[in-house]
Amino acid sequence: MSESTSRIPKIVWILTPLLAVGFIVFLVFLKTVPSGDELDAVKGDAKKVLQTGVTRAKKEAEKQVAKPAYDFYKLLKDSDVPVPNAEQSHYKSTPKTDEAKYLYSLQVASFRTNEQADSLKVKLIMENLSSSIEQVSVKGTPYYRVMVGPFTDRSKMNKAQDVLANHRINALVFKKPIK
């Protein structure tokens, strides 16, 4: 018990004088701020100076009458713009043919087992989508791709994609040229 221990932390001994000094500095600063009457006088002087500057600028603007830099509206008023006929156009429409140039297929999924691919194929058939399974080998490992299609028309393929999207299935599009 011979030691005199203080129960007040050291941080309190440091912060208390700092806060007191800060408060005194704030009070001195408040003495230097002009009172309300002086502040209004300063604002009034600033308004007068601003008003004289605005009136001087208006007078100078009236002296300088600007001429229009552009007179295109006068030039185009009486002009005539020739419009070519459709027969004279350089654009040639591509004729619509009944032959499809591409076959479109959608890869819905790829599985390592035929059973998983077959179960998805059945679900797609229930949704009225023509589906098939292709077996491919990647680095010696067999994969079973579930394909929807083929479609000769992009609009039919897009409708099938919409049906798949409603079931949260994002399909990969394959575009193969017809030989």
Buried (B, 14 or more C-beta within 10 A) or exposed (E): EEEEEEEEEEEEEEEEEEEEEEEEEEEEEEEEEEEEEEEEEEEEEEEEEEEEEEEEEEEEEEEEEEEEEEEEEEEEEEEEEEEEEEEEEEEEEEEEEEEBEBBBBBBBBBBEEEEBBEEBBEBBEEBEBEBBBEEEEEEEEEBBBBBBBBBBEBEEBEEBBEBBEEEEBEBEBBEEEEE
